[in-house]
Amino acid sequence: MPSDLIRIVSRDSPMALAQVERVRTELATLHPDVKTTVLPVRTTGDKWMGDLAKVEGKGAFTKEVDAALLAGEADLAVHCVKDVPADRPLPAGTVFAAFLKRDDIRDALIHPGGLTLDELPAGTRIGTSSVRRTAQLAASHPHLDCVPMRGNANRRLEKLAAGETDALLLAVAGLERIDRTDVITEILSAETMMPPIGAGVLALQCREGDTDLIDLISDLGHHDTFRETQAERMFLHVLQGHCNSPIAGFARAGASGELSLRASVFSPDGKVMLHAHEWAGRLDPATLGTSVAVALLRQGARELIDGIAH
């Protein structure tokens, strides 16, 4: 890698490219002499509009990006942490060099008529292909109908405008990244609609031998985000869920350094809900993630996850 040029690989969706621009901006601020260029790639998850479980959903949004990094076509990869499988290690020879400061972890409701989630009438069609969202809505708002909907955020908004669904649930962070917060009707609390593991976090991945680049990129890292992400990913690693597992959770680092992790596992129909919430003070985040996962396993999470078709 030329010392003054970093080749960044990313998914080619508008949101992913906006995320890359954030990385380029932060890097330019800290290291104005470093130049960057972008290699957009189309991933399996972006090409396939059906059930992700049918195309090896885990890694569907990352494997082509990983391949470009490993092949030496790029030096740095930008990932949404929620898209990176946690039940298996990163591709051999790669490492996370930094986690950027976390963005909003919450979900947003978009309804053309301006109704809130609690105001939606029975039979309202909500567009989402997230098993996490579908399970939670089935539990809290069983009178609403979830309609499978894939595609990037702009495409989903187009489908909403075309009448294919009556409302949408999208990540607040994603809407912020594509400058479409104007469409938000209501922001749901993380307790009302628990987020996916790694929500709002961008990870920067390098080849582990590129030590000079790793040192450079590490300057972009955010300490609290690292601790939160480590706890969440260890939790998911211990649970060993699959693509159709409704698993949710989020860690929070307090002002004095204490760390907490709240997590849940649901049945797809929302009739079974397992919850755990623990504090770790300043203890190892990975230990916290393991402890919360074990608490859910003791409640029957393993049987619940294994009983879901995938």
C-alpha positions as CSV (number, residue, x, y, z in Angstrom):
1,M,0.0,0.0,0.0
2,P,1.4,3.4,-0.9
3,S,1.8,5.4,2.3
4,D,-0.2,8.3,0.9
5,L,-3.1,6.3,-0.6
6,I,-5.7,4.1,1.1
7,R,-8.1,2.1,-1.1
8,I,-11.4,1.7,0.7
9,V,-13.8,-1.1,-0.2
10,S,-17.5,-1.1,0.6
11,R,-20.9,-2.2,-0.5
12,D,-22.2,0.0,-3.4
13,S,-25.5,1.0,-1.9
14,P,-26.1,4.7,-1.3
15,M,-26.1,4.2,2.4
16,A,-22.8,2.3,2.4
17,L,-21.1,4.9,0.2
18,A,-22.4,7.6,2.6
19,Q,-20.7,5.6,5.4
20,V,-17.5,5.6,3.5
21,E,-17.6,9.3,3.1
22,R,-17.9,9.7,6.9
23,V,-14.7,7.6,7.2
24,R,-12.9,9.6,4.5
25,T,-13.9,12.9,6.2
26,E,-12.8,11.7,9.7
27,L,-9.5,10.4,8.3
28,A,-8.8,13.6,6.4
29,T,-9.4,15.6,9.5
30,L,-6.9,13.5,11.5
31,H,-4.4,12.8,8.7
32,P,-4.8,15.5,6.0
33,D,-1.9,14.2,3.9
34,V,-3.4,10.8,3.4
35,K,-5.4,10.3,0.2
36,T,-8.2,7.8,-0.2
37,T,-10.1,6.2,-3.1
38,V,-13.2,4.0,-3.1
39,L,-13.9,0.6,-4.5
40,P,-17.6,-0.1,-4.5
41,V,-18.7,-3.8,-4.7
42,R,-22.1,-5.4,-5.1
43,T,-22.7,-8.0,-2.4
44,T,-24.8,-11.1,-2.5
45,G,-27.2,-9.6,0.0
46,D,-27.7,-6.5,-2.3
47,K,-28.3,-8.6,-5.4
48,W,-30.7,-11.1,-3.8
49,M,-34.2,-9.7,-2.9
50,G,-35.6,-12.9,-1.4
51,D,-35.1,-14.6,1.9
52,L,-31.5,-14.1,2.9
53,A,-31.4,-17.5,4.6
54,K,-31.7,-19.1,1.1
55,V,-28.4,-17.5,0.1
56,E,-26.4,-18.1,3.3
57,G,-27.7,-15.0,5.0
58,K,-24.8,-14.7,7.3
59,G,-22.1,-12.8,5.6
60,A,-24.4,-12.0,2.6
61,F,-23.4,-8.3,2.9
62,T,-19.7,-8.8,3.7
63,K,-18.1,-11.7,1.8
64,E,-17.5,-9.8,-1.4
65,V,-16.0,-6.9,0.6
66,D,-13.8,-9.4,2.5
67,A,-12.7,-11.0,-0.7
68,A,-11.5,-7.7,-2.2
69,L,-9.5,-6.9,1.0
70,L,-7.9,-10.4,1.1
71,A,-7.1,-10.3,-2.6
72,G,-5.2,-7.0,-2.1
73,E,-7.6,-5.0,-4.3
74,A,-8.3,-2.7,-1.3
75,D,-6.6,-1.8,1.9
76,L,-9.5,-1.0,4.2
77,A,-13.0,-2.2,4.4
78,V,-16.0,-0.4,6.0
79,H,-18.7,-2.6,7.4
80,C,-21.9,-2.1,9.4
81,V,-21.2,-4.2,12.5
82,K,-24.8,-5.6,12.4
83,D,-24.0,-7.2,9.0
84,V,-20.8,-8.9,10.2
85,P,-21.4,-12.5,11.6
86,A,-20.4,-12.8,15.2
87,D,-20.7,-16.6,15.6
88,R,-17.5,-17.2,13.6
89,P,-14.1,-15.3,13.4
90,L,-13.3,-12.7,10.9
91,P,-11.7,-14.0,7.7
92,A,-8.2,-15.3,8.4
93,G,-5.6,-12.6,8.0
94,T,-8.0,-9.7,8.8
95,V,-8.7,-7.7,11.9
96,F,-10.9,-4.8,13.0
97,A,-8.7,-1.8,13.4
98,A,-11.4,0.6,14.8
99,F,-15.0,1.1,15.6
100,L,-16.3,4.6,14.9
101,K,-18.3,6.4,17.5
102,R,-21.7,4.8,17.6
103,D,-24.7,6.4,15.8
104,D,-28.3,6.2,16.9
105,I,-29.3,2.6,17.6
106,R,-33.1,3.1,17.4
107,D,-35.7,2.3,14.8
108,A,-38.0,4.8,13.1
109,L,-41.6,4.4,12.0
110,I,-42.4,6.1,8.6
111,H,-46.2,6.5,8.0
112,P,-47.4,8.9,5.3
113,G,-50.4,9.9,7.4
114,G,-48.2,10.8,10.4
115,L,-49.6,8.1,12.7
116,T,-47.5,6.8,15.6
117,L,-47.1,3.0,16.1
118,D,-49.8,2.9,18.8
119,E,-52.2,4.8,16.5
120,L,-51.9,2.4,13.6
121,P,-55.3,0.7,12.9
122,A,-55.7,-3.1,12.7
123,G,-54.5,-4.5,9.4
124,T,-51.9,-1.8,8.7
125,R,-49.1,-3.3,6.5
126,I,-45.6,-2.6,7.8
127,G,-42.8,-3.2,5.5
128,T,-39.8,-5.0,7.0
129,S,-37.9,-8.2,6.4
130,S,-36.3,-8.2,9.8
131,V,-37.2,-11.2,11.9
132,R,-36.2,-9.1,14.9
133,R,-38.8,-6.4,14.2
134,T,-41.5,-8.8,13.1
135,A,-41.3,-10.9,16.3
136,Q,-41.4,-7.8,18.5
137,L,-44.3,-6.3,16.6
138,A,-46.1,-9.6,16.9
139,A,-45.8,-9.4,20.6
140,S,-46.6,-5.7,21.2
141,H,-48.9,-4.9,18.2
142,P,-50.4,-8.2,17.0
143,H,-53.1,-6.4,15.0
144,L,-50.5,-5.1,12.6
145,D,-49.3,-7.1,9.5
146,C,-45.6,-7.3,8.6
147,V,-45.0,-7.4,4.9
148,P,-41.6,-8.8,3.7
149,M,-39.6,-6.0,2.0
150,R,-36.0,-6.0,1.0
151,G,-33.9,-3.4,-0.8
152,N,-32.0,-0.3,0.3
153,A,-33.7,2.4,2.3
154,N,-34.4,4.6,-0.7
155,R,-35.9,1.7,-2.6
156,R,-38.1,0.9,0.4
157,L,-39.3,4.5,0.6
158,E,-40.2,4.2,-3.1
159,K,-42.2,1.1,-2.5
160,L,-44.0,2.8,0.4
161,A,-44.9,5.7,-1.9
162,A,-46.2,3.3,-4.5
163,G,-48.6,1.8,-2.0
164,E,-46.9,-1.6,-1.6
165,T,-47.1,-1.1,2.2
166,D,-48.8,1.3,4.5
167,A,-45.8,2.1,6.8
168,L,-42.1,1.2,7.2
169,L,-39.7,0.5,10.0
170,L,-36.1,1.7,9.2
171,A,-33.0,2.4,11.3
172,V,-32.7,6.0,12.4
173,A,-28.9,5.8,11.7
174,G,-29.4,4.7,8.2
175,L,-31.9,7.5,7.5
176,E,-29.5,10.0,9.0
177,R,-26.7,8.7,6.7
178,I,-28.7,9.3,3.6
179,D,-30.2,12.6,4.8
180,R,-33.8,11.4,4.9
181,T,-34.8,12.0,8.5
182,D,-37.5,14.2,7.1
183,V,-39.7,11.1,6.5
184,I,-39.6,9.9,10.2
185,T,-42.9,9.9,11.9
186,E,-41.8,8.4,15.2
187,I,-38.6,7.3,16.8
188,L,-39.1,4.1,18.9
189,S,-37.1,3.7,22.1
190,A,-34.6,0.9,22.2
191,E,-36.7,-0.7,24.9
192,T,-39.9,-0.6,22.7
193,M,-38.1,-2.0,19.6
194,M,-34.8,-3.6,20.6
195,P,-32.1,-3.1,18.0
196,P,-29.9,-5.7,16.3
197,I,-26.5,-6.5,17.8
198,G,-24.0,-3.9,16.5
199,A,-26.7,-1.3,15.6
200,G,-25.3,2.1,14.6
201,V,-21.6,1.0,14.6
202,L,-19.2,1.2,11.6
203,A,-16.2,-1.1,11.7
204,L,-13.0,-0.6,9.9
205,Q,-11.3,-3.8,8.8
206,C,-7.7,-4.2,7.6
207,R,-5.3,-7.1,6.8
208,E,-3.6,-7.9,10.0
209,G,-0.1,-7.6,8.5
210,D,-0.7,-3.9,7.5
211,T,0.5,-2.6,10.9
212,D,1.2,0.9,9.7
213,L,-2.3,1.2,8.4
214,I,-3.8,-0.3,11.5
215,D,-2.0,2.2,13.7
216,L,-3.2,5.0,11.4
217,I,-6.8,3.8,11.4
218,S,-7.0,3.2,15.1
219,D,-7.0,6.9,15.7
220,L,-10.6,6.9,14.4
221,G,-11.7,4.4,17.1
222,H,-14.1,5.3,19.9
223,H,-13.4,3.6,23.3
224,D,-16.9,3.3,24.6
225,T,-18.2,2.0,21.2
226,F,-15.4,-0.6,21.2
227,R,-16.5,-1.8,24.7
228,E,-20.2,-1.9,23.8
229,T,-19.5,-3.7,20.5
230,Q,-17.2,-6.2,22.2
231,A,-19.9,-7.1,24.7
232,E,-22.7,-7.4,22.1
233,R,-20.7,-9.5,19.7
234,M,-19.5,-11.9,22.4
235,F,-23.1,-12.3,23.5
236,L,-24.1,-13.2,19.9
237,H,-21.1,-15.5,19.5
238,V,-22.1,-17.5,22.6
239,L,-25.7,-17.7,21.5
240,Q,-24.8,-19.1,18.0
241,G,-28.0,-17.9,16.4
242,H,-28.9,-18.3,12.7
243,C,-30.4,-16.0,10.1
244,N,-34.0,-16.5,11.2
245,S,-33.3,-16.1,14.9
246,P,-35.0,-13.0,16.4
247,I,-32.2,-11.8,18.6
248,A,-31.8,-8.3,19.8
249,G,-29.7,-6.4,22.3
250,F,-27.6,-3.3,23.1
251,A,-24.8,-2.4,25.5
252,R,-24.4,1.0,27.1
253,A,-21.3,2.5,28.6
254,G,-22.1,4.9,31.4
255,A,-20.4,8.2,32.1
256,S,-18.4,6.7,34.9
257,G,-17.3,3.7,32.8
258,E,-19.8,1.1,33.9
259,L,-21.1,-1.1,31.1
260,S,-24.6,-2.8,30.9
261,L,-26.0,-5.2,28.3
262,R,-29.7,-5.7,27.8
263,A,-30.6,-8.6,25.4
264,S,-33.6,-10.7,24.2
265,V,-34.4,-13.8,22.2
266,F,-37.9,-14.1,20.7
267,S,-40.0,-16.7,19.0
268,P,-40.9,-15.6,15.5
269,D,-44.6,-15.2,16.5
270,G,-43.6,-13.1,19.6
271,K,-45.3,-15.6,21.9
272,V,-42.1,-16.4,23.7
273,M,-39.8,-13.6,24.9
274,L,-36.6,-14.2,26.9
275,H,-34.9,-11.2,28.5
276,A,-31.7,-10.6,30.4
277,H,-30.1,-7.4,31.6
278,E,-26.8,-7.2,33.5
279,W,-24.2,-4.7,34.6
280,A,-20.5,-5.3,34.6
281,G,-19.1,-2.1,36.1
282,R,-15.6,-1.8,34.6
283,L,-15.2,-5.6,34.0
284,D,-14.2,-7.1,30.7
285,P,-17.0,-6.5,28.1
286,A,-16.6,-10.0,26.7
287,T,-17.3,-11.4,30.1
288,L,-20.5,-9.4,30.3
289,G,-21.6,-10.6,26.8
290,T,-20.9,-14.2,27.9
291,S,-22.8,-13.8,31.1
292,V,-25.9,-12.3,29.5
293,A,-25.9,-15.1,26.8
294,V,-25.6,-17.8,29.5
295,A,-28.5,-16.2,31.4
296,L,-30.7,-16.5,28.3
297,L,-29.5,-20.0,27.6
298,R,-30.6,-21.0,31.1
299,Q,-34.0,-19.7,30.2
300,G,-34.2,-21.9,27.1
301,A,-32.7,-19.8,24.4
302,R,-30.9,-22.7,22.8
303,E,-34.1,-24.7,22.4
304,L,-35.9,-21.7,21.1
305,I,-33.2,-20.8,18.5
306,D,-32.8,-24.4,17.3
307,G,-36.5,-24.9,17.0
308,I,-36.8,-22.1,14.3
309,A,-36.5,-23.3,10.7
310,H,-33.6,-21.9,8.8
